[in-house]
Amino acid sequence: MSSTPARVRFAPSPTGYLHIGGARTALFNWLYARHIGAIFVLRIEDTDAARNTQEATDVILRGLRWLGLDWDEGPVTGDPTGPSRGDRGPYFQSQRGTIYKRRIQELKDRGLAYDDAGAVRFRMRRDPVVIHDQIIGDISRALTDREQEDPDFVIVRSDGLPVFHFVNVVDDIEMGITHVVRGEDHVSNTAKHIALFEAFGVQPPAYAHIPLILNPDGSKMSKRDQGASIQTYIDDGYLPDAVTNYLSLLGWTPKEGGELFTKEEAAQRFELGDVHRSNARFDMKKLEHFHFEHVRRIAPARFVELGVDTLRRLGVNVDAFPPAYTAAALTSVQEKGKLFRELPTWVDFFFLPDDALNFDPEAKAKALVPTARPLLEKLRERYASLADFTATALEAALKQLATDLAVKAGPLVQPCRVACTGRTVGPSLYHLLEILGRERVLARLDHAIAAIPAT
């Protein structure tokens, strides 16, 4: 048995953005590679100069790095002698023209390709091609009626540019790709690719065509549909592990069962034979659920790190406050499991001047009413005299005041929350009060009392 490791690849075309389907294909290749100890190659198929852009390439690389899908092989960029010894970039087909010219000539020399009106055409075999697919099973593809009339196909256009079918196969040969894991929409291309492999005298790789991702209504997901672009998840503040977790289950179910896992845990379980035949339907609510569960699982320090980055990006002045205060403010909402882009609506009150706190109009109308004024004044007195300004002591003091005044806790709780946060929902009241500290809480109570209209 050969000790040479298997080799898989992800080969996107940089024509706009990283589609959710492309990201899932990259993930399945990464999972399979990590599961069997294979080499994962990244190849940018950018021979179409009219459609491919550097910006689109950057989007793909940024998306893959955000998802944590590291590749194993590629040319070293940057300074290879520097501290990091350079970054490993992907292969670019636009830099491999010499290889393609050599391979074209090889086919011509063997009578398997010929010039035709400025283009180069490949002599396609006429008999059915059998595709041994590790997911779909054996598929026999005969020439269509239209193909029977003219089965040979173009491999170099009249402008001199080699086409997808040709460069895809040549690169798979040159890079020693042993397994091609790609979307089911490529099945129609595979017969041509197998014929090209055979023309070069090379055993085709093992193919595994994974099911498509559809919209909830069963239609094919286009770039305009909700959730189609990975950039959406980056901008909205999803955890990458939540996205890879959900994507891994779009077409695959681990034998061991269970739904929540990191991509490393998924890689331990991933088998191509467990990939479904039926197409998967995308469910944004399900993805949000995965995000919620993963946020609750990550270490508080990581949650704080991501939260601080998000708040800075969204204009919240966290750097004006001690790191310990900021960390406490953020961890107070970790259990809420919200998207990171939603963090300001949950914690921005921690970072506002006490007299600049804006009350939500609806919250103010419900909680900061004339009858709440004497209650807040008495609560302020109790909180001012507390020796221990902790969540436990703050809760006990409020409940004791309610007992002393012969009222329920609610008429004290909601006005206090609105006074200190400007809203009716948010972190646990007594914990947020402890984080704010005595000075800020008293100042905010004074601010709220002054804002209550007179009877």
Buried (B, 14 or more C-beta within 10 A) or exposed (E): EEEEEBBBBBBBBBBBBBBBBBBBBBBBBBBBBBBBEBBBBBBBBBBBEEEBBEEBBEBBBBBBEBBBBEBBBBEEEEEEEEEEEBEBBBBBBBEBBEBBEEBBEBBEEEEBBEEEEEBBBBBBBEEEBEBEBBBBEEBEBEBEEEBEEEBEBBBBBEEEBBBBBBBBBBBBBEBBBBBBBBBBEBBEBBBBBBBBBBBBEEEBBBBBBBBBBBBBEEEEBEEEBEBBBBBBBBEBBBBBBBBBBBBBBBBBBBEEEEBBBBBEBBBEBBBBEEBBEEBBBBBEEBBBBBBBBBBEBBEEEEBBBBBBEBBEEBEBEBEEEEEEBBBBBBBBBBEBBBBBBBBBEBBBBBBBEBEEBEBBEEBBEBBBBEEBBEBBEBBBEBBEEEEEBEBEBBBBBBBEBBEEBEEEBEBBBBBBBBBBBBBBEBBBBBBBBBBBEBEBBBBBBBBBBEBBEEE
